[in-house]
């Protein structure tokens, strides 16, 4: 994120997800401790319109600890741009990933990570954003 500027965010998101793509998001909405659910306080609903919400509870019965994953389908690309822009501006981040059948975009206050099964797309992104791309974590020939 330190290598980005706010004007690049819509371009990066647009290069990963096309306007008519079907996009979903998954994030940790709650933590479970001693069988009690506690909000992660991500406040994602203030940025992204919450529709088609589905929860998956993952809990270890022995320790009574776990997490609640929230999955939202049918996002629009502008929701991702708004969220990434807010994180860039210092908004409270969530453990969140935006995805479709071709790509996954993870965003935090430190990074925007992009995973894709389209090798050409990754190569193009590396070239287009070479000044922002951190080669330390590059897998070499593996895209």
Secondary structure as GFF3:
##gff-version 3
##sequence-region A 1 143
A	DSSP	alpha_helix	6	16	.	.	.	ID=ss1
A	DSSP	beta_strand	23	33	.	.	.	ID=ss2
A	DSSP	beta_strand	36	39	.	.	.	ID=ss3
A	DSSP	three_ten_helix	44	46	.	.	.	ID=ss4
A	DSSP	beta_strand	53	60	.	.	.	ID=ss5
A	DSSP	beta_strand	65	75	.	.	.	ID=ss6
A	DSSP	alpha_helix	77	88	.	.	.	ID=ss7
A	DSSP	beta_strand	96	99	.	.	.	ID=ss8
A	DSSP	beta_strand	103	107	.	.	.	ID=ss9
A	DSSP	beta_strand	112	116	.	.	.	ID=ss10
A	DSSP	alpha_helix	119	128	.	.	.	ID=ss11
A	DSSP	three_ten_helix	135	137	.	.	.	ID=ss12
###
